[in-house]
Amino acid sequence: MPLPTIMKDRVRLPAIAAPLFILSNPKLVLAQVTSGMVGAFPALNARPPELLDAWLDELAAGIAAHDAAHPDRPAAPYAVNQIVHRSNTRLDKDLVCCVRHRVPIVITSLGAVEEVNAAVHSYGGIVLHDVINDRFAHKAIEKGADGLIAVAAGAGGHAGALSPFALVQEIRRWFHGPLFLSGAIATGRAILAAEAMGADGAYIGSPFIATPEANASDAYRQAIVDGHAEDIVSSNYFTGVSGNYLRASILAAGLDPDALPQADKTKMDFGAAAGDKAKAWKDIWGAGQGIGAVDAIVPAAQRVERLIQEYTEARASLCSSRG
């Protein structure tokens, strides 16, 4: 399937840089979009909430400056992630801000809400909704989402439990619109594999933690470089939703990663801007199983260029091997 119209002819790579909670910011997103891939940040990263307006102004100015200097290679569109779970008390105000700034792509998570989709459609934006199974995919499209992000096993942060093969093939049986795959994708070859499975592109998060632009500590960045798939622990203890985290950070917090209790998912609270919940996300480091492919801390633009090179070489190699 083709990429969404809003991305066509404006990306050099069929991929979206996932919005990393706490870590993504305008500096990182600007580096991503001016390098040729969609960049994204969660609205909740702008704290206090009033900062969201300034962040969107900063992005608009940076993109305008890039486009003026590079008319032959305009920036890719950017996205803002909105947690639409009822505990996010900021949603209404953050959405109004996104509408005012005409954010090109809104990525919604933890619930599908028709009013949110309608608000984004009112100015011509599109909504991509992340899902962990086929049932949630149906609900998202029924409520007006334009496309889906299939979050499979191995993804960083809030992750699904299904094989990417199973998840994509079930969704593709009935949905023919934009579909991106998330889950342990950290190389250009993996992006090509996502397309081969039937997705339109990939959704990539953890490799961008190991960049100077990310709002991560030096120890966190280095842990991504040093880590492997076996270092990832899955638990719902920290937020009430199953997620993947680095074992070392759980140990550093004085917890046993092999004996974490189960959380009550009804107690999820994504409206807290500070305190214990924000601290948990800051000190417990999310990451996906694809981190074994990350071998250095490099600028985000360099990370994108490497993905493009790997993707291009993988396509050429596959085509030549098939005669």
N, C-alpha and C positions, 0 to 999 in steps of 0.2 A: 504494500500500500504506500502511497505517497506521503511525504511529510505534510503537516498542517500548512495551509496557505501562508500563514503568518511567518512560518520558518523558511519556506521555499525561497531559494536564491539568496538567503541571508545567512546561511550557516555553511561552514566548511566541513562539519562533522555531524552525522545524524545522532546527536546525543544532547542530553540536558544535564547540566551540573546540578546535582540534588541540593536542595536547601538544607544546610547543616545547622541544627539548633545550636545557638550560642556562637557558632564558629563563622557562619557566612555573614558578610557585610558588604557595603557598596564597593569597597576597594577590591575585594575578591571577585564580585560579580562583574565589575567593569573590566577586570583583566580577562575574565572568561568571554564576555560578549564581544570585546574588541579583538579577541583571538579567533573568533568564529564559531563558538558554541553557545547555546542558551545557558545563561547563568541564573541562579535563583537564591533568594534568601527568605527565611521565615519572617513574617510581619512581627512575630513576638520577639525577634532579636533586637528590634528597635526599642530600647528601654532608657528613659521613660517613653510611654506611647507617643508623646508629641514628637519624638525623634523620627518617627516614620516619615512624616512630611519632608523633613530635611534630607533624609536618605534618598527619597525619590527625586527630590530636586537635584541632589548630587549626581545621581545616576543619569538623569536627563541631560545635565550639563556636560558630563563626561562623554556620553554617547554623541551628543551634538558636536563636540569638539573633535572627536575621532572621525565622525562622518564628514565633517568639513575638510579635514586633513587627508582623508582617504575616500574620496567619492567613488572610487572603483571597488572598494571593499568595505561597505557599510557594516556597522556592528550587528551582531545577531540580536534578536529580541531577548528581553529578560523576563523573569517570572517572580511573583511573590507568592509564598506559601501561606495559606490561611487554615488554621486549625478550626474546624467548624463544630467541634464538640461543644455541648451546652455549657461546659465549665469555662470556656474561653469568653470571659466577660468583655474582652476588648474587640470582639469580632465586628460588631456593628460599626464602631468608630473607625476601625482599621479598614473596613470595606469601603466606607465613604471616602476615605483618603485615597484608596486605590482607584476608585471610580473617578475621583477628581483628577488624578494623574494619568488616567487612561492606561493603566498597567496592561501590557500586551497579553500576558499569560498569567492566569491565577491557578495555582495548584492547591486543590482542597484535600484535606485529610480528616480522618476520623468522623465521618458522617457526610451525607450528601444532602444539600439544602437547595431547594428550587429557587428561593429568593436570592441566594448568593449567585447562582448561575445567571439568573435574569439580570441582576445588577451588572455583572461583567459583560453580558451580551448587549446591554443598553448602549455601550459606546463602541462595540465591535471587537472586544477582547474575547479570548477563548478560555475555557476552563478544562483543566486536566485533573482527574480525580484519581488518587492512589488507592488501590484495592489489593487485598491479599487472597481473594478467592473469587470464583465465578459468580456466586450469589451477590456479593457486594458490587461486582462489576455491573450486573443487571440493574441493581438499584440506582447506581450512579447515572447510567445512561437514561433510565426512565425519568430521572429528575432533572435531566437537561445538561449533563456534562458533555463536552465536545469530544473528549478523548480520555484514555485511561493510562495509568501507570501501574503495571503489574509488579507488585512487590513480592518477589519470590524468596525462597530460603537463601540465607547467606548475606542478605542486605544488612547494611549498618543501621543503627538506631532501631526504630520500630519496624520489625521485619515480619514477613510471612513465613509459613512453614512448608509450602508446596514447592515441588521441583519446578524450575522455570519451564521445562518441556511440558509438564502437565498443565500449568497455569495458562501459558500462552495458547496451547492448542484448544483448551476449553473455551477461552474467550473468543478465539478466532472462528469457532464454529458458527457464531452468530453476529459478532461485531466486526465491521469492516472499516471502522474509522481509525483515527490516530491511536497507536498503542506503543508505549515505551516499556522496556523491561528493566527492572532493578533487581540486583542481587549478585554480589561478588564480581561485578564487571569493573575491571581496572586496566584493561589493555585495548588497543585498537582491534586486535583479533577477536576479543570477546564482543565488541560492538558488532562486528561482522557476523558473529555467531547468533547474536540476538536477532539480526535481520533475517538470517537463514531460518530461524525458528518461526518467523512470521511477524515479528515486531517491526515497527517503523524506525526504531532507534533504541538507544540505551539511556539509562539514568544512572549517573556515576557520582558517588559521594566521597568515599574514604580517601582516594588518592589526593583530593584537594585539601585534606587536613594537613598533609605534609607540604604545605606551601607557606611562605612568609606572610602572605596576605590574610590567611585564615586567623581568626581570633582564638588561637590555641597556644598553650604553653609550649616551650621548647621541648619539655619532657614528653608531652602528648605527641608532637610532631615526630620525635625520634622513636617513640613507641610504635607508630605506624610503620616506619621504615624497618624497625627490628622485628616486627610481628609477623605471624603466619596464621593460617586458618585455624590451627589448633589452639591459638591464644584467644579465640573468641568464645564468649559465654553467653548463652541465651537465657533471659529472665524477664519476668514482668514485675519484679520487686520494686524497681525504681520509679516507675510511672503508672503502673497498673496495666500497661500494654506490653506485650512481649517485645523485647528488643535485644540487640546484640551489642556486647560490650567487651572491652579489653580486660582480660583476666588480671593483668598487673594492677590496673587502677582499682579493681574490686579488693584485691589483697591490700593495697595501700590504704584503703579506707577501713581496714580492720575487719573485713568480712570474709567469709569462706565462700568462694565462688561456686563450690560444689554442693553447698547446703543453704542456698538462699531461699527464704520462705516465699510462698505465693502471696501476691498482693490482691487486695479487693479491687477489681477493676471499676466498681461503682464509685470508688473514692478518687478517681482521676480528677486532676485539677490543673488545667492549662491556662488559668487566668492569673496565677500567682506570678508576680514580677520579681520577687525576691524571696529570701528565706530558705527554708529547708529544701523545697522542691527545686528551686533554681540552683542551689548548692549541689544537690544530687547530680543534676545534669552537668555541672561544671567539673566536679571531682570524679565522677564515674564516666569514663571515656567510651563513647559509642564508636563502633567500627564494624565494617563488614568483613566477610571471609576472604575477600579478594586482596587483602593488604600484602600478601606475600609477593605481589608483583610490584610493589612500591619499594624502590631501592635507594631513594635519595630525597632530600628536601630541596625542592626547586621552585622557582616562581611559577605562578599559575599559568602564565602565558606559555612558558616552556613545557609545562605538563600538557597543555592542549596541543601544542605542536608535536609532541611525542605521540600522543594518541592519534593525531591525524596521519603522521608518518607510518605508524604501526598498522592503522586501518587501511591505508593505501597499499602498503606492501602486502598485507594479508589478502586483499582482493586480487592483486596482480598474481600472487603466488597460487591462489586457488584456481583462478582462471587458466593459468598456464599449465597447471598440473592436470587439468581436465581436457587439455588439448584445444 
